[in-house]
Amino acid sequence: MKKHLPRYSIFPLLDPGEPLRKRVPVTDEQGRGLHDFMVLVPGLRDKPQALIQEKMTEIYAALSLFGDSVVFAELNLKLNLLWVSVKPRLHIAAEIAGAVQEILPNARLVTHV
């Protein structure tokens, strides 16, 4: 059985080309619906590039701790916004937002569905 690897698309988007609604997966490999949420990271785009790269690496590492629960994640520096799509699990949005807040204390969970 082939293991499904999370799709991380975590990089600053200045010109995404295709709209997010077309890139974000809506179902997992078994066809079950995914849950989405956003984490706002005020001021991140204004930080030095080296610090942004360091924080992106740390966010990627934090997301990887959630295994295959995280299906998609994208950091949009233009909007200072991290979009995350996950397999449904109780409290996962709050857990991930908390992990991001450990890295960037001013990060805030904006919404989750």
N, C-alpha and C positions, 0 to 999 in steps of 0.2 A: 504494500500500500504506500503510495507516494504521499509524503507529508506536505501539507500546504504551508508554505512560508509566508509570513506577513509581507505585505507590499508597503514598504515605506517610501514615501516620496517627500523626504524632508530636506528642503533646500529653499533658499529665498526665491520667491517668484516676483519678478518685476514685470514680465510679460508672459503670462501663462499660456497664451495661444488659445487653447481649448477651455471653455468654461468649466469651473469646478464641478458643476452638476453633471457634466458628461464624463469626467474622469473618476469621480468617486464611485466605488462599487456600492450597490444597494443590497446585494445578497452575498452570502458566503458560498463556499463550494458545494454545500448541500441545498442551496436555494433558500435558506432561511434569511429573513430580513436582518439588516445590520442597524445599529444605533449610531447616531452621529452627535457630536458635541463640539463646541469651540472653546478655546482658551485664549483670552486676550492677554497680550504681553506688551503693555504700554511702553513706548520709548525704545524698544529693542532695535529698530532700524537705525536709530541715531547713535548707537554705540560703535566703537571702533570695529573694523572688519575682523580683526583677530579675535576679539571677544565674542563677536557673533558666531564665528566658526567654532570656537570653544564651547559655547552654550548649545549650539546645534548638535555637536558631538555628544554632549552630556544628555540632551533630550533624547537623541536616538538610543543611547544606552539605557535610559530610563524606560523608554517604550519597549525595548527588547525584553525587559524583565516581565512583561505581561504576556510573553509567549505569543501564541497564535490568536489570542483574544483581540489584539490590535491588527486590523486588516489594512488600514490605510491611515497615513498621517502626512499632513503637508503644512509646512510653515511658510506663510506668506508675509514676507518682511514689509511689503508695501502697506499692508493692512495691520501689521503687528498681530497676526492671528494664526493660531495653530488649530487646524481642523483635524479631528480624529474620528475614524469610523471603527467601531468595535463590534464583536459578537456580543449579543445580549448577556449581561451578567450583573447581578445586583451590586450597586455602588461602584462599578468600574470607572464611571466618568469622574466621580469624586476622588477615587484612588489615583487615577492618572493625573488629574489636575493637581492633586497634592504632591505627586512626584515632580511635576513641572515647577511647582512653587518652591520645592527644595532647591531647584536650580536657579530659578528666577522668582524671587520672593514677591514681586509685584504682579505676577501672573494671576489671572482671575478666570474662573469657570464662568462663561457667559451664558450658555444654554446647553441643554441636552434634551434629547427626545427619546 
